Amino acid sequence: MMLKLKKSLVCLMSAVTILGTMAPNALAAYTLVPPAASVQGTLSVMRVAGADRVKTSVKVADAGWTQSDYAVIAYAWDFPDAVSATPLAYKYNAPILLTDTANLNADTSAELTKLGVKHALIVGGNGAVSANVESQITALGIDIQRFSGPDRYATSVAIANAVGNTGSIVITNGYNPYEALSISPIAAKLGMPILLTARDSVPAEISGYISSNSITQTYVLGKADGTTSDDGVADNPVFPNPTRITGANLYQRNINIVKLFSSNLNFSKVYLATGKAFADALAGSALAAESGSPLIFVDNDMPPVTKDFIASVAGSVSNVCVLGGQGAISDDTVQSVKSLLGSSESVVSTPVVPTTSVTPVVPAPVMPTPVTTTPVVTPTPVPAPASNIGAAIDSLVSTGTITQSQALAIRNGVSGQFRVAMNSLASSGNLEQVKEDVIEIKIPDAMTAAFKSSMDSEVTSGLITQNKENIIISDYQSNIQTAITSLETSGTITSVQGTAVQSTITSAMSN
């Protein structure tokens, strides 16, 4: 299909003691693949990758599990409902498998059967993972539990209720996945729910969760200027005993998170993932949690803070797991990491499959009751064009033209049609497959990037010609209209709202 992105690594630093106790792990019947043995004095490097993000999630599951009663099912192409899922996956010793919205991906279906999964834990509502996918999973003889709410904030609360409360929580911006992914293996190991919040305010669902639970420690991720930056979370007195973990960019924040929790991490094995797309890190975070390993973002433009940290833990690291293929993390980047770890050679190890299975008794997860609302929407005039598509859709929510749940459906619908357009161009010969993959990696979420500006930069770089850019944009605009028409037909949005959305997105793409 497309996309190749995934990787992760972890290292050690100074020990820092954190508050809160480790939640007891609710064991499911499962068989974990034991860690690959490394040769004394040699760095062992293993790449776990598939042809696209869904196939990579399957490869990650194969690398960590030979059997599992539970599996977490998440939408492959957008992050809001999925980034809180790792503590849930860890609680039930489950891999995270990705799928499309409309249909259960064939590779995911085969993996569910291969692992002998009996219980599927779906994160997100029907707009992310449809009722049809649910039916297809049920047809495999697997029961379903869905953790969702009317928006990303409520969904994170539904997942938090299932994870349980140990007294500590993580708060992160609901529009940026990378801080949540950085802390996911740590939060999972310590039984800390990951709650999503707005940039400059705390949604009622989040404040309600905090007031209903005994919380003694809050880890707030990202900068404090929540009104001016997508990765920010403004200070708020509702957060009990807050400890803020920040940094100038996602790489620095990633390292600062790992440093703070270094005493809780196992640095003998580190996971490397790209910081330019969320999917590989999401699937890999569940595997990293099983060994208590850190997840480190590395890319071709790896900043000094990351390089310095990797070098500082060189004496502790004996195994490196690279998440994703060459499109996500290149061999050159892997070689740079190996050099920082003091190794010029490596052994690519193959996990040993155990012959026995552990089958502990597991309590069934508590299924929170999803909140279903049907808000009355009064369309308002279309707001001024925003500078990118994601902001354009957000502006429609802020003016009351559409609801948060409708915005999610629009994002999912348009993202899906974007993939249809890209696949069509590749299959028709208008765009080489390798270039399609590069474009999708560089624009992993078309809703949050200035699409035309991004395409213009690819023309400038020589990746595509001006003529091909024109074809891609024309086809993309056509598919946006198809997505919106489909949402109108299904009754998800009204025709008045559809017109407003189309106008606003078109304006955003022209900016």
Secondary structure, DSSP 8 states (H G I E B T S, - for coil): -------------S----SS--------SEEE-------TTSEEEEEE--SSHHHHHHHHHHHHEEEESEEEEEESS--TTTTT-HHHHHHTT--EEEE-SSS--HHHHHHHHHHT--EEEEES-TTTS-HHHHHHHHTTT-EEEEE--SSHHHHHHHHHHHH---SEEEEEETT--HHHHHHHHHHHHHT--EEEE-SSS--HHHHHHHHHS---EEEEESBS-TTT-TTB----TTSSSEEEE--SSHHHHHHHHHHHTGGG--TTEEEEE-SS-SHHHHHHHHHHHHHT--EEE--TT--HHHHHHHHHTTTT--EEEEES-TTTS-HHHHHHHHHHTT-S-EE-------S--B----------------------------SSHHHHHHHHHHTTSS-HHHHHHHHHHHHHHHHHHHHHHHHHTSS-HHHHHHHHHHSS-TTSS-HHHHHHHHHHHTSS-HHHHHHHHHHHHHHHHHHHHHHHHHTSS-HHHHHHHHHHHHHHHH-
